């Protein structure tokens, strides 16, 4: 029975890290650090669960399921649901939020710091046009470019990041114990950190891209399903440890920066301030170049993945070049809303999708206990989906929520559903759905006997 060597596991883990970790993953721990203050460790514990633990479980779930992708996995609930969930998940980690965020993070962290001043809206428009023109060019002609960028520019990005972190830690801007927490981090740092981990979108990416890891392990000669799952988990653990280390260090640097700066409106601005303080104009230029190329790699990978996925979902529909071009145009339009707007409107969608992803992952991991019974899947996912709608409404920007007259129904849910006010109102309905499904399954078994 073929098993991966330690070196092969490290290679797979490196690939997995490269898929998960883009420049966008830096902005949320930096922002969280600034807001959490001395409650950094409680907030980080929550963040690591959803930002690192869930992606690992998502990849492992696909390995254990033996399905050929997210569509097959989610279609266990039902064909219609599988199509809906796959489409909305890929659009979320694709042209609706994650891909536009690649351009806006590049501009906010890098270019805006190199060319400060007025005209930022025009600057973002010009930059994002060039960014997505390059994305489309490489997406239509991938060749060796992704390999080249992954081997050369990702290490360059990590080296610069290491230099920045070590410089900041060796000469901290403030004492963590003296930084007061703000906002929700003051009273509920752990649960707020849990929700902040949603923003990485990595649990969704784990479901979408986990099949790539599984395929690589199979191509290395591992055929036994248990060994595939085991090696997937091993690679995931090494990747997760590196991600967790970077998240913690960036969070610490973000917290310490409050000794010099006020909390920024987003983590991109925070990183730009920190880099400019320690390295001046040269640091801003290097940060701009490395972040932009790292985001470009991520953007190309996401456009390629989304385009190929929708070609498979709609085989008689548009060709891959049409999908890729359309996704680039849509991403360009959304990117010009700005990073703050993208983050603000992505959060409600993530509050809806994440509970569904979490429940699907857990049901897959423990599916053998109930033979992946569809009734249990449908009841659990169904009630989770209903409750997630309230989490979606609650997370909408205040003006949008008021325009939809959603405050009343959100307030009612907060009063009636346990943990709803904390953003976890889906937990009790999910458990209720699981209980109902188990009761129906047991009743049917007794009738059959």
C-alpha positions as CSV (number, residue, x, y, z in Angstrom):
1,X,0.0,0.0,0.0
2,X,1.5,3.3,-1.2
3,X,2.1,6.0,1.4
4,X,3.5,9.5,0.9
5,X,7.0,10.2,2.1
6,X,7.6,13.1,4.5
7,X,9.0,15.1,1.6
8,X,6.0,14.5,-0.6
9,X,3.7,15.5,2.3
10,X,5.6,18.8,2.7
11,X,5.3,19.4,-1.1
12,X,1.6,18.9,-1.0
13,X,1.3,21.1,2.1
14,X,3.3,23.9,0.4
15,X,0.9,23.7,-2.6
16,X,-2.1,23.8,-0.2
17,X,-0.7,26.8,1.6
18,X,-0.2,28.6,-1.7
19,X,-3.8,28.0,-2.7
20,X,-5.2,29.2,0.6
21,X,-2.9,32.1,1.5
22,X,-3.0,35.2,-0.6
23,X,-2.4,38.8,0.3
24,X,-6.0,39.2,1.3
25,X,-5.5,36.9,4.2
26,X,-3.2,39.4,5.8
27,X,-5.6,42.3,6.1
28,X,-8.1,40.6,8.5
29,X,-5.7,39.6,11.2
30,X,-4.0,43.0,11.0
31,X,-7.4,44.7,11.4
32,X,-8.4,42.3,14.2
33,X,-5.2,43.0,16.1
34,X,-5.8,46.7,16.0
35,X,-9.4,46.4,17.3
36,X,-8.9,43.5,19.8
37,X,-6.1,45.3,21.7
38,X,-5.2,43.4,24.9
39,X,-7.9,40.8,24.2
40,X,-5.8,39.6,21.2
41,X,-5.4,36.1,22.5
42,X,-9.1,35.4,22.9
43,X,-9.8,36.9,19.5
44,X,-7.0,35.0,17.9
45,X,-8.3,31.7,19.3
46,X,-11.6,32.2,17.7
47,X,-10.0,33.4,14.4
48,X,-7.8,30.3,14.1
49,X,-10.8,28.0,14.5
50,X,-12.7,29.4,11.5
51,X,-9.7,30.7,9.6
52,X,-7.4,27.7,9.9
53,X,-9.3,24.7,11.4
54,X,-12.4,24.8,9.2
55,X,-10.4,24.9,5.9
56,X,-8.4,21.9,7.1
57,X,-11.7,20.0,7.9
58,X,-13.1,21.1,4.5
59,X,-10.2,19.5,2.6
60,X,-10.4,16.4,4.8
61,X,-14.1,16.1,4.2
62,X,-13.6,16.0,0.4
63,X,-10.9,13.4,0.8
64,X,-13.1,11.2,3.0
65,X,-16.2,11.6,0.9
66,X,-14.6,10.2,-2.3
67,X,-16.6,12.6,-4.3
68,X,-15.2,14.3,-7.4
69,X,-15.8,17.8,-6.2
70,X,-18.1,20.2,-4.4
71,X,-21.1,19.6,-6.7
72,X,-21.1,15.9,-6.0
73,X,-20.6,16.5,-2.3
74,X,-23.4,19.0,-1.9
75,X,-25.7,17.1,-4.2
76,X,-26.0,14.5,-1.5
77,X,-28.5,16.8,0.0
78,X,-30.4,17.1,-3.3
79,X,-29.5,17.9,-6.9
80,X,-31.1,21.3,-6.8
81,X,-29.4,22.2,-3.6
82,X,-26.0,21.0,-4.9
83,X,-26.3,23.2,-7.9
84,X,-27.4,26.2,-5.9
85,X,-24.7,25.8,-3.2
86,X,-21.9,25.2,-5.7
87,X,-22.8,28.2,-7.8
88,X,-23.2,30.6,-4.9
89,X,-20.0,29.4,-3.3
90,X,-17.9,29.8,-6.4
91,X,-19.4,33.2,-7.2
92,X,-18.6,34.3,-3.6
93,X,-14.9,33.2,-3.7
94,X,-14.9,34.3,-7.3
95,X,-16.2,37.5,-9.1
96,X,-18.6,38.7,-6.4
97,X,-16.1,39.2,-3.6
98,X,-12.7,37.4,-3.5
99,X,-11.5,38.3,-7.0
100,X,-12.4,42.0,-6.7
101,X,-10.8,42.0,-3.3
102,X,-7.5,40.9,-4.9
103,X,-7.4,44.1,-6.9
104,X,-8.6,46.4,-4.1
105,X,-6.2,44.9,-1.5
106,X,-3.3,45.4,-4.0
107,X,-4.3,49.0,-4.6
108,X,-5.0,49.8,-0.9
109,X,-1.9,48.1,0.6
110,X,0.5,48.9,-2.2
111,X,-0.2,51.6,-4.9
112,X,-2.2,54.0,-2.7
113,X,0.7,54.1,-0.3
114,X,3.2,54.8,-3.1
115,X,1.0,57.6,-4.6
116,X,-0.9,59.1,-1.8
117,X,-3.2,62.1,-2.2
118,X,-6.4,62.9,-4.1
119,X,-7.8,61.1,-7.1
120,X,-7.9,57.7,-5.4
121,X,-11.1,56.7,-7.1
122,X,-9.6,57.3,-10.5
123,X,-6.4,55.6,-9.4
124,X,-8.3,52.5,-8.4
125,X,-10.2,52.5,-11.7
126,X,-7.0,52.6,-13.7
127,X,-5.2,50.1,-11.6
128,X,-8.0,47.6,-11.5
129,X,-8.4,47.9,-15.3
130,X,-4.7,47.0,-15.8
131,X,-4.9,44.3,-13.0
132,X,-7.9,42.5,-14.6
133,X,-6.5,42.9,-18.1
134,X,-3.4,41.0,-16.9
135,X,-5.6,38.5,-15.0
136,X,-7.5,37.8,-18.2
137,X,-4.4,37.5,-20.3
138,X,-2.8,34.9,-18.0
139,X,-6.2,33.1,-17.4
140,X,-6.5,32.5,-21.2
141,X,-2.9,31.6,-21.6
142,X,-1.9,29.9,-18.2
143,X,1.0,27.9,-19.5
144,X,3.8,27.9,-16.9
145,X,3.0,31.3,-15.5
146,X,1.2,30.0,-12.3
147,X,4.1,27.7,-11.6
148,X,6.6,30.5,-12.1
149,X,4.8,32.9,-9.9
150,X,4.2,30.3,-7.2
151,X,7.9,29.3,-7.1
152,X,9.4,32.8,-7.4
153,X,7.0,35.5,-6.3
154,X,5.2,33.7,-3.4
155,X,8.5,33.1,-1.7
156,X,9.5,36.7,-2.4
157,X,6.2,37.9,-0.8
158,X,6.8,35.7,2.3
159,X,10.4,36.9,2.6
160,X,9.3,40.5,2.7
161,X,6.5,39.7,5.1
162,X,9.0,38.0,7.4
163,X,11.3,41.0,7.2
164,X,8.4,43.3,8.1
165,X,7.2,41.2,10.9
166,X,10.6,40.7,12.4
167,X,11.4,44.4,12.2
168,X,8.1,45.2,13.8
169,X,8.5,42.7,16.6
170,X,12.1,43.8,17.4
171,X,10.9,47.4,17.7
172,X,7.3,47.4,18.7
173,X,5.2,50.5,18.4
174,X,3.2,49.8,21.6
175,X,2.7,47.4,24.5
176,X,-0.2,45.0,23.9
177,X,-1.2,45.1,27.6
178,X,-1.9,48.8,27.3
179,X,-4.0,48.7,24.1
180,X,-7.7,48.9,24.9
181,X,-10.1,46.7,22.9
182,X,-12.8,48.4,20.9
183,X,-16.2,47.5,19.5
184,X,-17.4,43.9,19.9
185,X,-13.9,42.8,20.9
186,X,-14.3,44.5,24.3
187,X,-17.1,42.2,25.6
188,X,-17.0,39.2,23.3
189,X,-13.5,38.9,21.7
190,X,-13.6,35.1,21.2
191,X,-16.9,35.0,19.3
192,X,-16.0,38.1,17.3
193,X,-12.7,36.5,16.3
194,X,-14.7,33.4,15.2
195,X,-16.8,35.6,12.9
196,X,-13.7,37.5,11.7
197,X,-12.3,34.2,10.4
198,X,-15.2,34.0,8.0
199,X,-13.7,36.8,6.1
200,X,-10.7,34.8,4.9
201,X,-13.2,32.6,2.9
202,X,-10.8,29.7,3.3
203,X,-13.4,27.2,4.6
204,X,-15.3,27.9,1.4
205,X,-12.1,27.6,-0.6
206,X,-11.3,24.3,1.2
207,X,-14.5,22.8,-0.2
208,X,-13.9,24.3,-3.6
209,X,-10.3,23.4,-4.0
210,X,-9.9,20.4,-1.8
211,X,-10.4,18.1,-4.7
212,X,-7.2,19.4,-6.2
213,X,-5.2,18.3,-3.2
214,X,-6.9,14.9,-3.3
215,X,-6.1,14.5,-7.0
216,X,-2.5,15.4,-6.4
217,X,-2.2,12.8,-3.7
218,X,-3.8,10.1,-5.9
219,X,-1.4,11.0,-8.8
220,X,1.4,10.4,-6.4
221,X,0.3,6.8,-6.2
222,X,-1.9,6.7,-3.1
223,X,-5.2,4.8,-4.0
224,X,-6.6,3.5,-0.7
225,X,-9.3,6.0,0.3
226,X,-8.3,5.9,4.0
227,X,-4.7,6.7,3.0
228,X,-5.8,9.5,0.7
229,X,-7.8,11.1,3.6
230,X,-5.0,10.5,6.0
231,X,-2.3,12.1,3.8
232,X,-4.7,15.0,3.0
233,X,-5.1,15.7,6.7
234,X,-1.3,15.4,7.2
235,X,-0.6,17.9,4.5
236,X,-3.4,20.1,5.8
237,X,-1.9,20.1,9.3
238,X,1.5,21.3,8.1
239,X,-0.1,24.0,5.9
240,X,-2.4,25.0,8.8
241,X,0.5,25.4,11.2
242,X,2.3,27.8,8.9
243,X,-1.0,29.8,8.3
244,X,-1.7,29.9,12.1
245,X,1.9,31.2,12.8
246,X,1.6,34.0,10.2
247,X,-1.9,34.9,11.4
248,X,-0.7,35.2,15.0
249,X,2.3,37.3,14.1
250,X,0.4,39.7,11.9
251,X,-2.2,40.1,14.6
252,X,0.4,40.9,17.2
253,X,2.0,43.5,14.8
254,X,-1.5,45.0,14.2
255,X,-2.1,45.3,17.9
256,X,1.2,46.9,18.6
257,X,0.7,49.4,15.8
258,X,-2.1,51.0,17.9
259,X,0.7,52.5,20.1
260,X,1.4,54.8,17.1
261,X,-1.7,54.8,14.9
262,X,-5.4,55.0,15.3
263,X,-7.3,51.9,14.1
264,X,-7.6,51.9,10.3
265,X,-10.8,51.4,8.5
266,X,-9.4,48.2,7.1
267,X,-6.4,45.9,7.4
268,X,-5.0,47.0,4.1
269,X,-4.5,50.6,5.3
270,X,-3.1,49.2,8.6
271,X,-0.4,47.2,6.8
272,X,0.5,50.1,4.5
273,X,0.9,52.4,7.5
274,X,3.1,49.9,9.3
275,X,5.3,49.2,6.3
276,X,5.7,52.9,5.6
277,X,6.7,53.6,9.2
278,X,9.5,51.0,9.3
279,X,10.8,51.2,5.7
280,X,9.6,54.5,4.3
281,X,9.0,54.9,0.6
282,X,11.2,52.0,-0.3
283,X,9.1,49.7,1.9
284,X,5.9,50.9,0.3
285,X,7.2,50.2,-3.2
286,X,8.4,46.7,-2.3
287,X,5.1,45.9,-0.5
288,X,3.2,47.2,-3.5
289,X,5.0,45.0,-5.9
290,X,4.9,41.8,-3.9
291,X,1.3,42.2,-2.8
292,X,0.1,43.0,-6.3
293,X,1.8,40.0,-7.8
294,X,0.6,37.7,-5.0
295,X,-2.9,38.9,-5.6
296,X,-2.6,38.6,-9.3
297,X,-1.6,34.9,-8.9
298,X,-4.7,34.4,-6.7
299,X,-6.9,36.2,-9.1
300,X,-5.7,34.1,-12.1
301,X,-6.2,30.9,-10.1
302,X,-9.8,31.9,-9.1
303,X,-10.8,33.1,-12.5
304,X,-9.5,29.8,-14.0
305,X,-11.2,27.7,-11.4
306,X,-14.6,29.5,-11.6
307,X,-14.5,29.4,-15.4
308,X,-13.8,25.7,-15.6
309,X,-16.4,25.0,-12.9
310,X,-19.2,26.8,-14.8
311,X,-18.2,25.1,-18.0
312,X,-18.8,21.8,-16.3
313,X,-22.0,22.9,-14.6
314,X,-23.4,24.2,-17.9
315,X,-21.7,22.1,-20.6
316,X,-23.9,23.5,-23.4
317,X,-23.4,27.0,-22.3
318,X,-20.7,29.6,-22.9
319,X,-17.1,28.5,-23.5
320,X,-14.3,28.9,-21.0
321,X,-13.0,32.2,-22.7
322,X,-16.4,33.7,-22.5
323,X,-16.8,32.8,-18.8
324,X,-13.3,34.1,-18.0
325,X,-13.9,37.4,-19.8
326,X,-17.3,37.9,-18.1
327,X,-15.9,37.2,-14.7
328,X,-13.1,39.6,-15.2
329,X,-15.5,42.4,-16.3
330,X,-17.8,41.7,-13.4
331,X,-14.8,41.7,-11.0
332,X,-13.6,45.0,-12.4
333,X,-16.9,46.7,-11.8
334,X,-17.3,45.4,-8.2
335,X,-13.6,46.2,-7.4
336,X,-14.3,49.9,-8.0
337,X,-16.8,50.0,-5.1
338,X,-13.7,50.0,-2.9
339,X,-12.3,47.6,-0.3
340,X,-14.5,48.9,2.5
341,X,-17.7,48.3,0.5
342,X,-16.6,44.8,-0.6
343,X,-15.8,43.8,2.9
344,X,-19.1,45.3,4.2
345,X,-21.3,43.4,1.7
346,X,-19.3,40.2,1.6
347,X,-19.9,39.7,5.4
348,X,-23.7,39.1,5.1
349,X,-23.1,36.6,2.3
350,X,-20.5,34.8,4.4
351,X,-22.8,34.8,7.4
352,X,-25.3,32.9,5.2
353,X,-22.8,30.6,3.5
354,X,-20.5,29.7,6.3
355,X,-23.1,27.8,8.5
356,X,-24.1,25.8,5.5
357,X,-20.4,25.0,4.7
358,X,-19.7,24.1,8.4
359,X,-22.7,21.8,8.7
360,X,-21.9,20.1,5.3
361,X,-18.3,19.5,6.4
362,X,-19.3,18.0,9.8
363,X,-22.1,15.9,8.3
364,X,-19.6,14.6,5.7
365,X,-16.9,13.8,8.4
366,X,-19.4,11.9,10.6
367,X,-21.5,10.6,7.7
368,X,-20.6,7.0,8.4
369,X,-22.5,7.1,11.7
370,X,-25.8,7.5,9.9
371,X,-24.8,6.1,6.5
372,X,-25.0,9.6,4.9
373,X,-28.8,9.4,5.1
374,X,-30.4,12.0,2.8
375,X,-33.2,12.7,5.2
376,X,-30.8,13.7,8.0
377,X,-28.8,15.8,5.5
378,X,-31.9,17.6,4.2
379,X,-33.4,18.4,7.6
380,X,-30.1,19.6,9.1
381,X,-29.1,21.7,6.1
382,X,-32.7,22.9,5.6
383,X,-33.1,24.4,9.1
384,X,-29.5,25.7,9.0
385,X,-30.4,27.6,5.8
386,X,-33.5,29.1,7.3
387,X,-31.7,30.4,10.3
388,X,-28.8,31.6,8.2
389,X,-31.1,34.0,6.4
390,X,-31.5,35.9,9.7
391,X,-27.7,36.0,10.1
392,X,-27.5,37.4,6.6
393,X,-30.0,40.2,7.4
394,X,-28.3,41.0,10.7
395,X,-24.9,41.5,9.0
396,X,-26.2,43.8,6.3
397,X,-24.9,47.4,6.5
398,X,-27.2,49.5,8.8
399,X,-28.6,51.6,6.0
400,X,-29.4,48.6,3.8
401,X,-31.0,46.7,6.7
402,X,-33.2,49.7,7.5
403,X,-34.3,50.0,3.9
404,X,-35.4,46.4,3.9
405,X,-37.2,46.9,7.2
406,X,-35.3,43.9,8.6
407,X,-34.6,45.3,12.1
408,X,-37.9,43.9,13.5
409,X,-37.5,40.3,12.3
410,X,-33.8,40.4,13.3
411,X,-34.6,41.6,16.8
412,X,-37.3,38.9,17.1
413,X,-34.7,36.2,16.1
414,X,-32.2,37.6,18.6
415,X,-34.8,37.2,21.4
416,X,-36.0,33.8,20.5
417,X,-33.1,31.9,19.1
418,X,-30.1,31.0,21.3
419,X,-26.8,32.7,20.3
420,X,-28.5,34.6,17.5
421,X,-27.3,38.0,18.8
422,X,-23.7,36.7,18.6
423,X,-24.0,35.6,15.0
424,X,-24.4,31.9,15.7
425,X,-28.2,31.6,15.6
426,X,-27.8,28.6,13.2
427,X,-26.4,26.3,15.8
428,X,-29.7,25.4,17.6
429,X,-31.7,25.0,14.3
430,X,-29.0,22.8,12.9
431,X,-29.1,20.5,16.0
432,X,-32.9,20.5,15.9
433,X,-32.8,19.5,12.2
434,X,-30.2,16.7,13.0
435,X,-32.5,15.5,15.8
436,X,-35.6,15.4,13.6
437,X,-33.7,13.7,10.8
438,X,-32.4,11.0,13.2
439,X,-35.9,10.4,14.6
440,X,-37.4,10.0,11.1
441,X,-34.6,7.6,10.2
442,X,-35.0,5.5,13.3
443,X,-38.8,5.4,12.8
444,X,-38.4,4.2,9.2
445,X,-35.9,1.5,10.4
446,X,-38.4,0.3,13.0
447,X,-41.2,0.2,10.4
448,X,-39.0,-1.8,8.0
449,X,-38.1,-4.2,10.7
